[in-house]
Amino acid sequence: MAVAHHQRSVSYGVERIVGVSPWAEQVRRTIELVAAHQSSVLILGPSGTGKELIARAIHASGKRASKPFIPVDCAVTTGTLFASHMFGHVKGSFTGATSSTLGCFRAAEGGTIFLDELGEMELELQAKLLRVLQQRTVVPVGSHDEIPVNVRVVAATNRDLGREVSEGRFRDDLYYRLNVVTIRTLPLKDRPEDIPVLAARYLAELAARHGLPMCMLSAPAIEVLQGYAWPGNVRELENVLERAVMFSSGDEIEPDALTGFLTAGGPADQLGMPAAGSTVPGIGNVSQLVQAAAQGILSTTAVPGVFRVEPMVQAALRPAADAVPAQPAAGGQAAEADASWLTLADVERLHLERTLAATMQNKSLAAKLLGIDRSVLRRKLQRYGLGGGGEEAEPDPDGT
């Protein structure tokens, strides 16, 4: 069934609408105002901008909070099943109807029904929905009896319903029936000041609900996040942060742990970076990251716009044949005669250089490939002058 009533312990009140932008403050005030009334609410905005979160906050902040909140995906509630899903049916009304059902409207009695993706609803079904909203009654499939319903209707869509009406794809009478109060969401790229607040809340939720380490964003990482266009909006931000926690070796997320962005056009689609040739603070040149994907260090997944870091890149790390010293002759005479024989420190330095080159200077990935903590890698890089930032080198735990 396309609807489920989720009983959750997490509050969905207005406190869930976090942010410091003028938009966030305005939305919180609007929710508090409309929650006290019973008028229909229409939420408009791009996908992933928190339209359902706003709908739940309206429900949780009003007098109907103790009653059900029933979300309905109008994009999948289509055809002949629409009436049964929305209005219920009686036993024996059609083949397979072995028992009676309430339907979404009656299941939401006293509470709120949330019509998500309203703009995807077929015209014929819009007419049926309009009648229910006007009469405030439903007729179950297989019955002729009208049953009164007391529900608040909150609808959402990422389409421009005004344009849909003018182009004949959405009924104007249904539009005016629903458009009593309108709340418009804002893309994340238009409110970058909210990103640190949203990120902090989601990182805390990851630690509390999923048992992941509690991490914080470094200042360079916040700069990267605020400079990104976020076509997937808040939903994409949450996915990026969850991966960042898994890729981070410490309790602070650095820019090179931020992966799996979505962009439009070109190879950078799977790398989540701006156009090739540009530079991202703390990460480097985008063309190098694209090259990393071509070398197999990064690879795409079945989910569009998401990639993974490959743990096995031995081919990229394998020393070239001319870098491997020849085997010594019997008695070790060749070793004694060859002044260029590599020391253990030389081998370690060479391996560090090759690892950094193969990972495009991604120190988090380099540490994982080498099987050491990132702090240990940092000390080794300082020791060999390989990007240690000029800080005084610390002794390695193994004493080398």
C-alpha positions in Angstrom: 0.0 0.0 0.0 1.3 3.5 -0.8 0.7 4.8 2.7 2.0 4.0 6.1 1.4 5.6 9.5 4.8 5.8 11.1 4.9 5.9 14.8 8.2 7.6 15.7 9.7 8.8 19.0 11.4 11.7 17.3 9.6 15.0 17.6 8.5 16.5 14.3 7.6 19.9 15.8 8.7 23.3 14.6 12.1 22.8 16.4 13.0 20.4 13.6 13.1 23.3 11.1 16.6 24.4 11.9 18.6 27.2 10.3 19.6 30.8 10.8 18.6 32.1 7.4 15.7 34.6 7.0 13.9 31.8 5.2 14.2 29.4 8.1 13.0 32.0 10.5 10.0 32.9 8.3 9.0 29.3 7.9 9.1 28.6 11.6 6.8 31.7 12.2 4.4 30.6 9.5 4.2 27.0 10.9 3.3 28.4 14.3 0.6 30.6 12.8 -1.1 28.1 10.5 -0.9 25.2 13.0 -3.5 26.8 15.2 -6.0 26.7 12.3 -7.5 24.0 10.2 -7.1 25.5 6.7 -5.5 23.5 3.9 -1.8 24.1 3.3 0.1 23.9 0.0 3.9 23.4 0.2 5.8 24.2 -3.0 9.5 23.8 -3.7 12.2 21.6 -5.2 12.7 18.0 -4.2 14.8 17.4 -1.0 14.0 20.7 0.6 12.1 19.4 3.5 8.4 19.7 2.4 7.3 16.6 4.3 9.3 17.8 7.4 7.3 21.1 7.2 4.0 19.2 6.9 4.8 17.0 9.9 5.8 20.2 11.9 2.4 21.7 11.1 0.6 18.6 12.3 2.8 18.2 15.4 2.3 21.9 16.4 -1.5 21.9 16.1 -4.5 20.5 17.9 -4.4 17.4 15.8 -1.0 16.3 17.0 -2.3 13.3 19.0 -4.2 12.0 15.9 -2.7 10.2 12.9 -0.5 11.8 10.3 -1.0 9.8 7.0 1.4 10.5 4.1 0.3 9.6 0.6 2.6 9.4 -2.4 0.3 10.6 -5.2 2.8 9.6 -7.8 2.2 5.9 -7.2 -1.5 6.1 -6.2 -2.9 5.9 -9.7 -5.5 4.2 -11.9 -8.2 1.9 -10.6 -6.5 1.5 -7.2 -6.8 5.2 -6.4 -10.3 5.0 -4.9 -9.5 1.9 -2.8 -6.3 3.4 -1.5 -7.8 6.8 -0.7 -11.4 6.0 0.2 -11.3 2.3 1.2 -13.5 -0.5 0.0 -16.0 -3.0 1.5 -15.5 -6.7 1.6 -16.3 -8.5 -1.7 -16.4 -5.3 -3.7 -13.9 -6.7 -6.2 -11.9 -9.9 -6.7 -9.4 -10.2 -3.8 -11.3 -7.9 -1.5 -11.4 -10.4 1.4 -12.0 -7.7 4.0 -13.0 -4.1 4.3 -10.4 -1.3 4.5 -10.5 2.3 5.7 -8.5 4.0 3.0 -6.1 6.9 3.6 -8.8 9.6 4.4 -10.6 7.5 7.0 -7.3 6.3 8.5 -6.4 10.0 9.1 -9.6 10.7 10.9 -9.1 13.6 13.3 -5.6 14.1 12.1 -3.7 15.2 8.9 -3.4 13.6 5.5 -0.3 14.7 3.6 -0.7 14.5 -0.2 2.9 14.3 -1.5 3.8 14.8 -5.1 0.3 16.2 -5.8 1.4 17.5 -9.2 1.8 13.9 -10.5 -1.8 13.0 -10.0 -3.9 12.3 -13.1 -6.6 14.7 -14.1 -9.4 12.1 -13.7 -8.2 11.3 -10.1 -8.0 15.1 -9.4 -11.7 15.3 -9.9 -12.4 12.5 -7.4 -10.1 14.2 -4.9 -11.8 17.5 -5.4 -15.2 16.1 -4.6 -14.0 14.6 -1.3 -12.4 18.0 -0.3 -15.6 19.8 -1.1 -18.1 17.4 0.5 -15.8 16.2 3.3 -17.2 12.7 2.7 -15.9 9.5 1.1 -17.7 6.7 -0.5 -15.8 3.3 -0.2 -15.5 1.2 -3.3 -18.5 -1.2 -3.4 -20.7 1.0 -1.2 -23.2 3.8 -1.9 -23.0 5.3 1.6 -21.2 8.6 2.2 -19.0 8.6 5.3 -18.0 11.9 6.8 -14.3 12.5 7.3 -12.6 15.1 9.6 -9.1 15.6 8.3 -6.7 18.4 7.6 -5.2 18.4 4.1 -1.6 19.4 3.6 -0.3 18.9 0.0 3.1 19.3 -1.6 4.7 19.3 -5.0 7.9 20.3 -6.7 5.9 21.5 -9.8 4.8 25.0 -10.6 1.0 24.4 -10.2 0.2 27.8 -11.6 1.9 26.8 -14.8 0.4 23.3 -14.7 -3.1 24.9 -14.5 -2.5 27.3 -17.4 -1.2 24.4 -19.5 -4.2 22.2 -18.7 -2.4 19.5 -16.6 -3.9 20.5 -13.3 -7.5 21.4 -12.4 -7.9 25.0 -11.4 -10.7 24.3 -9.0 -8.6 21.8 -7.1 -5.7 24.2 -7.1 -7.8 27.0 -5.6 -9.3 24.6 -3.1 -5.9 23.6 -1.8 -4.1 26.9 -2.1 -5.4 28.5 1.1 -2.0 28.9 2.7 1.1 28.5 0.6 4.6 27.8 2.0 7.5 27.9 -0.4 10.7 26.0 0.4 14.1 27.3 -0.7 17.0 25.4 -2.4 19.9 24.8 -0.1 22.3 26.7 -2.4 20.2 29.8 -1.7 20.7 29.6 2.0 24.3 28.5 2.6 24.3 30.0 6.1 22.0 27.1 7.1 24.5 24.4 6.1 26.6 24.3 9.3 23.5 24.2 11.4 21.9 21.4 9.4 25.2 19.5 9.2 25.7 19.7 13.0 22.2 18.4 13.7 22.5 15.5 11.2 25.9 14.5 12.5 24.5 14.3 16.0 21.6 12.2 14.8 24.0 9.8 13.0 25.9 9.3 16.3 22.7 8.9 18.4 20.6 6.7 16.0 23.1 4.8 13.9 26.0 4.3 16.3 28.4 6.2 14.1 31.2 8.2 15.6 30.4 11.8 16.7 32.2 14.0 14.2 32.5 17.7 13.5 33.2 19.6 10.3 36.5 21.4 10.0 36.4 25.0 8.8 37.8 24.0 5.3 35.1 21.3 5.0 32.3 23.8 5.8 33.8 26.1 3.1 33.5 23.3 0.6 29.9 22.5 1.6 28.9 26.1 1.4 30.4 26.5 -2.1 28.6 23.5 -3.6 25.3 23.9 -5.6 23.4 21.1 -3.9 21.1 19.9 -6.7 19.8 17.2 -4.3 19.3 19.8 -1.5 19.1 18.7 2.2 18.6 15.1 1.2 21.9 15.1 -0.6 23.7 16.9 2.2 22.6 14.1 4.6 24.0 11.4 2.3 27.3 13.3 1.8 27.7 13.7 5.6 27.0 10.0 6.3 29.7 8.9 3.9 32.1 11.5 5.3 31.7 10.0 8.8 32.6 6.6 7.4 35.6 7.9 5.5 37.0 10.0 8.3 39.7 8.5 10.5 39.3 11.1 13.3 36.5 13.1 15.0 36.9 16.0 12.6 35.8 15.8 9.0 38.3 17.2 6.5 37.5 18.2 2.9 39.1 15.0 1.4 36.5 12.9 3.3 33.6 14.6 1.4 32.6 12.4 -1.5 29.6 11.4 -3.5 28.3 14.8 -4.7 25.9 15.3 -7.5 26.6 17.7 -10.4 25.3 18.2 -13.9 27.4 17.6 -17.0 30.7 16.0 -17.6 32.9 13.4 -15.8 32.7 15.4 -12.6 29.1 14.1 -12.2 30.4 11.2 -10.1 32.9 13.2 -8.3 30.7 16.0 -7.0 33.0 18.8 -7.9 32.6 22.0 -10.0 33.8 22.2 -13.6 37.1 20.5 -14.5 40.1 22.8 -14.0 38.6 24.5 -10.9 40.0 24.1 -7.5 38.2 23.1 -4.3 39.7 24.3 -1.0 41.4 21.4 0.8 40.8 18.9 -2.1 42.7 20.2 -5.1 42.2 20.3 -8.8 39.0 18.7 -10.1 40.7 17.2 -13.2 42.9 15.1 -10.9 39.9 13.7 -9.2 38.4 12.8 -12.6 41.7 11.1 -13.4 41.4 9.1 -10.2 38.0 7.8 -11.3 39.5 6.9 -14.7 42.3 4.9 -13.0 39.8 2.9 -10.9 40.6 4.5 -7.6 37.1 5.8 -7.5 34.1 4.0 -9.1 30.5 4.7 -9.7 27.7 2.7 -8.0 24.2 1.7 -9.0 22.9 4.9 -7.5 23.3 7.8 -9.9 25.7 10.5 -8.6 27.2 8.3 -5.9 30.7 6.8 -6.1 32.8 4.7 -3.8 36.5 4.7 -3.0 38.0 1.4 -4.1 40.0 -0.3 -1.3 42.1 -2.3 -3.7 44.4 -0.3 -6.0 47.5 -2.4 -5.9 48.1 -1.9 -9.6 48.3 1.8 -9.1 50.7 1.4 -6.2 52.9 -1.3 -7.7 56.5 0.0 -8.1 57.8 0.3 -11.6 60.3 -2.3 -12.7 63.1 0.1 -12.9 62.6 1.2 -9.4 63.2 -2.3 -8.0 66.8 -3.0 -7.2 68.4 -6.1 -8.7 68.8 -9.2 -6.5 72.2 -9.4 -4.8 74.8 -11.9 -6.0 75.9 -14.8 -3.8 77.6 -13.7 -0.6 76.0 -10.2 -0.7 78.9 -8.8 -2.7 76.5 -6.9 -5.1 74.8 -5.3 -2.2 78.1 -4.1 -0.7 79.3 -2.8 -4.1 76.0 -1.0 -5.0 76.0 2.3 -3.2 72.5 3.1 -4.5 70.9 0.2 -2.7 67.7 1.5 -1.1 67.5 1.7 2.7 64.3 0.8 4.6 63.7 4.5 5.0 64.1 5.0 1.2 61.6 2.3 0.5 59.1 3.8 3.0 59.5 7.2 1.4 59.0 5.8 -2.1 55.9 3.9 -1.0 54.5 7.0 0.6 55.1 9.1 -2.6 53.5 6.4 -4.8 50.5 6.1 -2.5 49.9 9.9 -2.4 50.3 10.0 -6.2 47.8 7.1 -6.7 45.3 8.7 -4.4 45.6 12.2 -5.8 46.9 13.5 -2.5 43.8 12.2 -0.7 45.4 11.6 2.7 42.4 9.9 4.3 42.4 7.3 1.4 46.2 7.0 1.6 46.0 6.2 5.3 43.3 3.6 4.7 45.4 1.9 1.9 48.5 1.9 4.1 46.6 0.5 7.0 47.6 3.2 9.4 45.9 6.0 11.2 45.8 9.4 9.5 47.8 11.0 12.4 50.6 8.4 11.9 50.6 9.2 8.2 50.8 12.9 8.9 53.9 12.3 11.1 55.6 10.2 8.4 54.9 12.8 5.8 56.4 15.5 8.0 59.5 13.3 8.6 60.1 12.9 4.9 59.1 16.4 3.9 56.1 15.2 1.9 53.5 17.9 2.7 53.8 17.9 6.5 53.2 21.7 6.5 56.7 22.5 8.0 55.7 21.4 11.5 58.2 19.7 13.7 58.1 16.0 13.1 57.0 13.7 15.9 58.5 10.3 16.5 56.4 7.4 15.1 54.8 5.0 17.6 57.0 2.2 16.2 60.1 4.2 16.8 61.1 4.5 13.2 
